[in-house]
């Protein structure tokens, strides 16, 4: 006799209890690390109008400062992904967090554009390790079926960090000065490092992990581990180029939003430091929803009969289409219409990003995930370097954001087309033992 609905529900609840949720606690730690990461990098964007008045910062100077960050970020990613693959996520993440936190606080010592550029370069070196380490952790702690959701959740920390920064930075700056604003996140970093050191272990070494959850995590282990592959050999795979080109084209749009939206609202709608917070909070709240929703989005496509790869690509296509209307923003005269359009575009980017990151663990074994993520993120940072250079010079000369938003609206569909061309159906790599 078939069990009644009540009996089935009880069996499912019992199964969930036995399975455990340690992996989601690990995901929560990644979420908070990413939040701190984005708080640190957002401070200078919020203080840009203030620094223009206090130290005479120009649009071109600001573009060069952002370029210093992007160049260091690109260089650091070459090392960070490989380092995490070699020494592991527990020690690697602590080193990464320590470097970027000290560098972020070091901005308080700067007095010129050149000194800000140096501090920003050091920050880029440290922050470059966050996503390779986080994606590596997700690959270690989650089966393939849960990775895009877990990635979407931790990636939404980027939005929470970008929300907290406009809440905290203006308040601190108005009361204690702009130098104090660069020091505020140090305490969060120190607490996180202690939390990670005390609680993080590999699944096989974790003291509170149940056997059922361990089996759940490693149910695809035979097909997901693979042999170790030298970094240079990874460049010979079309899948590496597919991921890297997609990052090169689309990451710069997020960097543009992060570093120039405060300035856009200041110039276009004449908002001062004390009024910038609300528009940015709304936009980044919408992007946080987009990150989690984008990570969940492949699930309904799977229910419609799509393959795992087809569902991933369909979710990315949906997000890419949502971004397109942002090219009309130059014709908007309503502040709230601009906020709504940018919120949808930022949320779609984060949904795209959650799925794009997950394609690495879809296509590569766990032993290569950190390295491939580092290579692709480096390409994204190179793209960010180029858009920062372009934005600084275009805004200094034209004071118009139209061409920047036109680029932002079009690159996602182009990236998706190139990705499908290079890696049809997200075909898995085949590594020789």
C-alpha angles and dihedrals in degrees: 000000000000116000117254120252089257092053091048091051090050091050091049092048090049090050091051091050092051092046095059132205106244090122090060090052087056088050089053090055089052089049092055093044090054091047091055090045092057095042089058096049095043097058096082093049090056092046095046095101090046093049091048088063100036103043101013096251112184129204090253092048089050091049090053091049090053088046090055089055093046094047091051091044090054093047092045093052090060088061103028099061093047092044092054091048090052106040099026135243099278098063095024094058092050091053091047095049093046094053097047094044094053090046093050091053090046089070087077089071095056123106104167138044089253092054091047088051091054093048089047091051091054090047090053092053091054100039092050090079099058101084098039089051093045095047089047089052092050090051090052097045107035136056115236093259092063102037101092091051092046090047091049091051097050091039089056085067085077088064094044090052090049089050095049094047096063089046095051107028099058091046093050093042095050092049105033107015134259095284091063089055090065091053099051100088096053093090092052091052094050093050092048093051090054091047093050094046092051100043111027122094134143112272092254091053100039111118098210100041113116121227090242093055092046090053089047091053094046100038089112096036095118092062098034107052108061129163124302112268127202113249094241092055091058088068088065093067121090088215090063090053092045091056094041096050091048089052092046092055102040108030092069090063091060090046089051091052092046098048103031110032094084089052091045092056091043093053101034100040101018096239116167127211094275092053101042094080101075098053091047093046091053093047095048093044087056090048091051089055089047092053095054094038090049090052089051095043099087090062097072090045089054089053088054089059101265119145118245091261093043091052091050093051093044090054090050091049091052091052092046091055092050091059096056099084092062089087088076094062093098089067096052120105096179117090092208093048088055091048091051094048093047091046091055091046093048092046091049090050091053092047088050091048094051090055095040091055090049092055087073093064089040092057104029137049118253092257090066102037097095093047096047091046088052093050093049094044089050088056089050090052091051087054089049090052090054095047091048090053091046094045094049094052097039094049093045090054105032105018086215127124095192098102091046093054090045089058090045092056098052112039099075096065089045090051092049092050092051092046093053089047094052099037109025112201088356089278114206119249119246112220122194112235 
